[in-house]
Amino acid sequence: MSPTTLPAPPEQGHVTFLGAGPGDPGLLTLRAVEALANADVLVAEHDVLDVVRTHARQGVAEVHTDADTTASSTPGTGTPQLTVVDGASTTAGVPVNRDAAHLVMEAARGGRRVVRAVSGDPGLDAYAAEEMLACASAGVPFEVVPGVATAVGVPAYAGVPLRDAQGTDVRFVDARTASDRCWTEVGASDGTVVVSTTLDSVAAAAGELVSAGRKPDTPLTVTVAGTTTRQRTWTATLGTIAQTLKQAKVLPSPEGGRPVIAVVGERSAAAQRDRLAWFESKPLFGWKVLVPRTKEQAASLSDQLRSYGAVPHEVPTIAVEPPRTPQQMERAVKGLVTGRYEWIAFTSVNAVKAVREKFEEYGLDARAFAGIKVAAVGEQTANALIAFGVKPDLVPSGEQSARGLVEDWPPYDPVFDPIDRVFLPRADIATETLVAGLIELGWEVDDVTAYRTVRASPPPAETREAIKGGGFDAVLFTSSSTVRNLVGIAGKPHNVTVIACIGPATAKTAEEHGLRVDVMAPEPSVHKLAEALADFGARRRLAALDAGDPVTRPSERRPGARRRRSTT
């Protein structure tokens, strides 16, 4: 009699309850980033997914609360419907009539790793504890990754410390669920109160505190969209906050009001916020900056702009295509392997990409550069080579351009240089400066078209309207071609938009297209250009403060307002 074979138990997955913080993706913890990179399924509200999805692996399934179905929740449950979205898709799937706990456990079946991301910290989320208990009851293993609590992170970004050297008592209140007893207790205290509420209800919460015993002249700050570049903070007192919001033209919201954090207390540093508001005082805070480059080209530049508080928006103005006749490029790459060249000079990231793709086509890798000296025209091109596994032997010490490369290039010496030939993979645009300079130094140059540059397709209509209608606060032009191509595919930027150019030639092209140049980089570097724009923004902010005017962005000026020319 053969032994009975029992069915294998179903493979259990794993759930990570993850705190996504108040809204700034930079506040995710290292453990959170690690968990996201290994997740098979993400479950979160839509705005939380926007924070965490960039760290998820490609193809991860996304499950988010659909705001449009919130009103049609299952009767009696108070839980919104959820919509399953494939990470590779751009359109939502069919709404799922199940609460989040069941959906999380279902996603975990079959050994899948699920990340349940919540705003702030899971320990303060209203539903996370119930979902954890459901996992425990079903035997689904889980872990908790804490996040920065909204009630703590938002005041920090608003420049409002919650405690002072005297050890101020701090209490946290959710006005949406607070009882009369809760208001009475915090009203009787003289410590700092952090109130989670909505913009439409903050005045009512202030009234509750006054009714409970707090003085109407108690300072408070109210912050909306905290830790994001949309953050805005108002300083007032419990008795004047309603009038302050009215004067600021903060209108009631038909959706019930945006979530806000209000900090109340005599020692909450509300009166010192103008000195401590480090985030909102960044030189380009909230500026929408147009970067006419691809996301790959603009990665480090966009990161730099974000560090100044800006919101970069990349719009490609050129597209890269293979050369019409690839034979010349094929012969040159084979020449690299057979020892035809002493040097190879890369003048752009696209040139590195073109050679790398040709290498992969032939089954080659970075080892094919053995014995060949490699030059890069600048820092970004050098970084692209390093990512390929090649450390360049020559990068300009001064001007990062073809001219700067020639100035540092050694002359050909028949004693020390066994080969006198240089491979120059380039765009279909001529590179006379580099070629002529190398020939003058005694080198033979194989000037090879590795790729073609063509004008990119026009951006979406919404972007084109923002460019022409003054929706952008600034635009960075990194070459004359970016000026011509952007105007060609999207139209001329509005006259309120700050125009920043990388150098005199680019500025001249901008002026020829009817644009006034406000900012010019002190040297031809994209990072120096971003620095110059930040300096412009800082001076503009200080001028407004000195004049007693509100600090506004260029796009907030009156439409059609004339802009003074202020080239730096």
N, C-alpha and C positions, 0 to 999 in steps of 0.2 A: 504494500500500500504506500503510495507516494505521499510525502508530507504536503500538507495544505500550504499553498503560497498566499500569504496575506498581502493585500494591496499596499503599496508604499504610501506613507502619509503625505498629504499635500505639502509642497515646499512652501515654507513661510518666508515672507518678505521682511522688510524692515522699514520703519517709519522714523524720520527725523523731524521733530517739531522745532522749527527754526525761527528765531527772531530776526526780522529783516530791518529792524531799526526804524527811525522816524521818517526816512525818505531819501537821505543821502546814501547812494550805493557805497561810498567810501567808508561808511560806518559798519559794514559787514565784517564779522570776525574772520580770522584765518580758518577756524573750524567750519564756519558757515560756507566759505568759498570751497573748501574741500568736499563738504557734503553735497553741494550743488553740482560739482564736477562729476560726482559719481551717481547722481540721481537718474532713475529711469522715468519717474513721473514727478511733476511739480503740481501742488495743489495750493492755490492762493487766490485772494481777491485780485482783480485786474491791476490795480495800482501797485500792489506788492510784487506781482510778477514783473512789472516794468523795472523794479529795483534788482531782482535776483536773476532774471533770465540771461543776462550777459555772461554769467559765470556757469551756466548749465552747458552740458555737452550738446553737440548738434544732434537733432532728431528726438530730443526728449519730449515726452507727451506733457502737455500743459492742461491743467484743469483750473478754471477760474470762475468766480462769481460773476454772472452776467448782470450788469446794473439794470438792463432793460427788463429782467425777469424778477427783480427783487420784489416788486409789488405783487407778483403772483406766486408767492411762496405757498408751500403746502399748508393748508389750513390747520391751525393749532400748533404748528411746529416752530414758527418764527424763524425758520431757516431758509435763506434764499435758494432758489434753484441754482444748479451749477451747470456750466457748459464745458464739454470736453473739447479741447483744441489740440490737433496734432502740431508739434513744434515746427514742422516743415510747411504747414499750411498758413494761409493768410486770412482764411474765413472761418468763422465759428461753426462748430458742429451742432448737434441737436441737444437742447436742454435736457438735463438729467434730473428727474424728480426724486432726489435722495438727499438726505442731510449729509454734511461733510464727514461725519464720523464713519458712516457706512461706506461712503465713497473712498475714503482713505484706506479702509481695510480691504475693500474690493481691489483697489489699485495695488495693494501689497501682496495679494495672492499670486502664486506662481513665482515667488522669489524676487519680485521687483522691489527696487529701493525707491521709497517714496519720501519726498521732502514736502512737509506741510509748513509753508511759510506764512507767518502772521506779521502784521505791523507791530513795531516796537519789540516787546519781549513776550515770549509765550506764557510766562507766569502771570502776566497782567491781562491776557486775552480772555474775553468772556467765555469763549467756546472751547479753547484749547484743552482745558482740564477735562471737560466732558469727553473730548475725542481721545485723550490719553487713557481715561478710564475704559472707554469702549475697546481700545486696543488691548489693554491689560485683560479685560474679560474674555476677549477672543483669543488670547495667547499670542498676539502679534507683538514681537519685540520692538521697542522704540527707544529713542534717546531724545534729550532736550539740549538744544544749542541756544543759550541765552543771547539776547540782543540788547541794544541800547534802548531803554524805555523811552517812549515819546515824551513823557512828562519830565524826564531828566535831560534828554538830548536837545529838545527844542529850546528850553531856557538857556542852555550853554551856548547855542548858536545865536541866540538873541542878545547875548552879553549880559545875562541876568543870573549871577551866582545865587544859589539858593541858601547858602549858609555864610556866616561871617565868622570872625575870630571869636566872637562871644558864644558860638555854638547855637545859633538860632534853631528853634524847633521847626521842622518842616512837615506839613501834612498834605496829603494828596486826596483830591475829591473829584469824582466823576459826576458832573452836574446832571447828567442824563439819568442817573440812577440814585442820586443822593436822597436820603430821607430827611425829614424835618429834624430829627435827632442829630444827624450828621452835621447839618448847617448850624445847629445850636452849639455843638461842640467846637467847631472851627471858629465860629463867631466869638466864642468866649476866650479863645486863645489869642496871644499877641505874636505868634510865630508866623512864618511864611506859609501861605496856602497856594498850592499849585492846582488849578482847576482845569479839568478837561471838559470842554463844552463845544458849542458851535458859535459861529459868528453872529447868527441871528439871536442866540440866547445868552450871549455874554452879559448884556445889560441886565437881564433878569437874574443871572447868577450874582452879579454885583449887588443887586437889590436884596437878594437873600442874605448876603453877608452883612449888609447894613442893618437889616431887620434883626439879625442874630446878635448884633452888638458891635460890629466893626464901625469905625468912624468913617464918614463919607469922604474925608480927605486922605484916606489911606492910599498910598501909591499902588498902581498896578501896571503891568504891561500885558498886551494882548498880541500874540503872534499867530499868523496864519501861514500855512504851507512851510512850516519850520524845517530847517536843514536843507531846503532846496533853493534853487536860484529864483524861485517865485516868492520866497519868504518876505513877509512884511510885518513890521512891528509898530504898534501904537503905544505911547506912554500917556497915562491919564491918572485919575483917581477913581475910587468906587463911585463917587457922586457925579463925575464928569464923563465917564467912558461913553455913555449913550450920545452925548453931544459931540464928543471927539470923533466917533465913528460917523456921525451925521455930517460933520464938517468935512471929513475925508471922503464923503460921498460913497461910503460903503453901504450899498443898497441891500435890502432883504433878498434872500435867495429863494427861488421857487422850489429848489430841491431840499429846503430845510436848513440850509446853512453849511458852510465849510467847517470842518473841525479846527479848533483853535486851542492853544494853551495860554491860560491867563495866570500870571504870577502876582500874588497879592501880599503886601507886607511892608512895614516901616523900614525893615532892614534888608529888603530883597534886592537892593542896589538899583531899583528902577530909576532913581534920580541920577545915577552914574552911567546909565546905559549909553549916553553919547560918547563916553570914554572907553566903554568895554564892548561895544558892538563891533567886534572884529570881523564878523562874517558879512554883514550888510554894508560894511565900509570898504570892502574890497574894491579896487579901482575900476573894475568892469562889471560890478555886481548886477546880474540880471540882463546884461547886454546880449542881444542876439547878434552874433557875429557870423557873417557869411565868409566861408573859406572855399574859394574856387579850386578845390583839389579833390581827388578821390579819398575815400576813407583810409586806404592804405597809405597814401602819400601824406595825409594830414594827421595821422595818428598822434605823433609827438607834439605837433603844433596845437592840435585840439586839446590835448592834455594840459599844455601850458596855458591856454586860454581859460580852461576850467579852473586852474589854480588862481586866476585873477577874478573868478566869479562869473565869467562869461558863459554863454550857452552857444557853443559852436555848431554851425550847420554846414556840412560839406556838400558842395555842388560841383561835380566833375565838369570841367570845361573842355577837356580833350579825352579822346578814347585812343587806346593803343591797339594797333593791328599788325599782323605779320608783314614782312616786306613782300612786295609783289613778286620779286625773283629771289627765292631763298638760297639759290646755289652758292652765291658769294659768301653768305653766312656759314653755310655748311662747310665750304672749303677752309674758311678761317678757323672754325672750331677743330677741324681735323688737323690743321697746322699747329694748334696749341699742343695736341697730343704728340705730334711728330717732331717737335722742337724747332718750329719755324720762327718763334718769337722770343725776344728777351723780356718784353713788357706787354702787359695788357692794361689799358686805361679805361675806367668806367666813368662816364660823365653824368649818369643818372641812375636812379633806382630801377627805372624801366629797362636800362641796358643790362643791369645785373639779372633782372627777371628773364630777359630774352635769352641770355647766355645760359642761365640755369635751366630753362625749359629745353633748350637745344641739347644740353648735357644729358638731361633725363631721357630725351628722345633716343640718344645713343647709348644709354645705360652707363653714363659717366657720373662722377660725383666730384667733390672738391679736390680729391687727390690728383685730378688731371692738371691742377695748377702747380704741381711740384716742379721746382726749378725755374718757375716763371715769376718775375717781379710784378706786383699788382699795385695799381694806383687808383685812387678814388678822388673825385672832384670835391667832395665835402663830407660832412659828418653823417648825413642821412644815407648817402651812397655807401659809406664805409660800414654803417650799421647793417645795411642789407647784405653786404659781403660777409660780415661776421656771422649773420644768421645763416648764411650758406656754408659756413665753416672755413672761411678764408679771411685771414687778417691782412689788410692792405699794408704794403711796404711804404707807400707814400700817400699822404694826405696834406693838402696845402696848409702851411703854418700861418698864412695870413688870409687874404681874401679867398673865400671858398667858391672858386669859379674856375673856368678854363684858364683865365689869365693867371690866377694864383697858382694853379697847378704847373703852368709853364715856368713861372718864376722859381719854383723849387725843384724842377726836373733837372737831373744831372745831364751834362753833355755826353754825347757818345764818345767812349774811349776805347779804341781798338785793342788796347792792352788788357783792359779789365772786362770788356763786354764782348763775349765770343760771337754774339749775334747783334745785328744793328737794326732789327725790325720791331715795330710796335703795332699791336693789334688794337684798333679803336672801334669797338662796336658802338653805334650811335643811332639816333633817330634819323629820319629822312631829311631833317633840317640840317643845313651845313654847319660845320664846326671849324671854320677857317682859322680862328684864333689859335686853337690848340694844334691843329695840323701844321700851320705855318710856323708856330713856335717850336715844335718838335723837329721839323725839317731844318730850321735854323740852328738847332743844337746838334745836328748831324745824324739824326735818326731817319730811317725809312718808315713810312706809315702806311699800313693797310687800313684805309678809311672805309668801314663796312657798314652798310645800312642793316641794323639788327631789328628795327621795328619802325612802323610809320605812326605818326600822330595825326589824328583827324579830329575835327570838331565834334564834341559830344552831342548827344541828343538833348533837346530842351528839357529842363527840369519840370516837375508837375506844375499845373496851372496855379495852384496855391502858392508855390514858391515864386513863380514869376510875378504874381500880383504883389507879393510881399516885397520883392526887389524894387518894383516900379512904384509901389504905393507907400514906401517908407516904413515897411514892417521890420526891416533890419536896422540895427543901431550902427553897425560898421561893416565894412568889407575889406578884406586883406587881398591886395593884388601882389602876387609874387613874381610876375613877369609881364612883359608887354602882351604876350599871347593870351594870358588870362584875362586881361582887360578886353581885348578884341573879341575873344570867344564868349565871354560872359555877356557882353553887350549884344553879341550876335545871336545867342541862343535864348536869352532871357530879358533883354532890354536894359536900359540905362538905370542905375540905382537912383533913387529919389534924392532930391537935394538936401534932405535932412540927414542922410546917411553919412557917417564919417568915412572918408576914403583914406586908406593907408596903403602906401606903396613901398616896395622893397628897395627902390633906388631911383636915380634921376631919369633913366631911360623909361622905366615903367611909369613914373610920374608924368613924363612928357606925353606918353601914349594916352594916359588917363585924361589929361587936359585937352588933348586933340579930340577926345570923345565927349567933351563938354563937362567933364567932372572937375570939381575943385579938390585939390589934394590937401588934406588936413595933417597927415602924419607921414613922415618918411624915415625909414630905418637909418641909423647912423652908419651902418655897414650892410652889405648885401647878404643878410642871413634871415631866414624866416623867424628864428627865435628872437633876433634883435628887433625884427618888425613887430612881433607880439609884445615885446618889452616896451617899444616906443608907443604902441597903442595904449598899453596899461598906464604909462606915464601921462599920456594925454588925458585918459579918463580920470586919473588921480588929480591932475591940475583942474580939470573941469569940476570935479566934486568939491574941491577946496574953495574954488571961486564962488560956487553957489552958497556954500556955508558961510563964507566971509560976507557975502551980500545979504545974508538972512533969507535966502530963497530955498525952496525945497529942492532936494537932489533928485533930478529926473534923468531919464535916459534920452538920447537923441530922438528916438522914435516917438517919445511922448510929447515932443514939441508940437506946436500948432501946425497942422498941415499947410504946406506952402510957405512956412516961415523962412525968411532969408537967413542963410548961414554965413557968418563971417569966415573969411579965409584965415587959417591959422596953421601954416605949414611949419613943422619942426624938423 
